[in-house]
Amino acid sequence: MAHSNYIQVTTYCKQTNIDRDFVHALEQYGLIEVKITQTEPEIAEDDITEIERMFRLHKELGINLEGIDTLNNLLKRMRRMETELFQLKQRLKLYE
C-alpha cells in the first residue's frame, strides 16, 4: 500500500477557498476519507484532485452531494468497464 502525505483541512481550505463545511460534508457522505490526528483533521494529498473536481461540480453546475455520489459511482463503473473491454480485446487478438 502506498504511503500518502496528508494536509490539514484548515490549511487546505484557506489555500483553495473551499469551505471547510463542504469538505466535512464530503467526509460525512463517504466521498472522501479524513484522518483525525491529535491536532486537527487531515486529508490525503491523493484526494485533493477529487475534492477540487467535486467542488467544481457542486459550485459551477449546482450538483448536490447525492448527485456527486451518483456521478462518482458511474465513473468508477465506466472505468471498470473500460478496463474489462481492453482485457477482452487483448484476449480476442490471440484468436485473430
Buried (B, 14 or more C-beta within 10 A) or exposed (E): EEEEEBBBBBEBBEEEEBEEEBBBBBBEBEBBEBEEEEEEBBBBEEBBEBBEBBBEBBEEEEBEBEEBBEBBEEEEEEEEEEEEEEEEEEEEEEEE
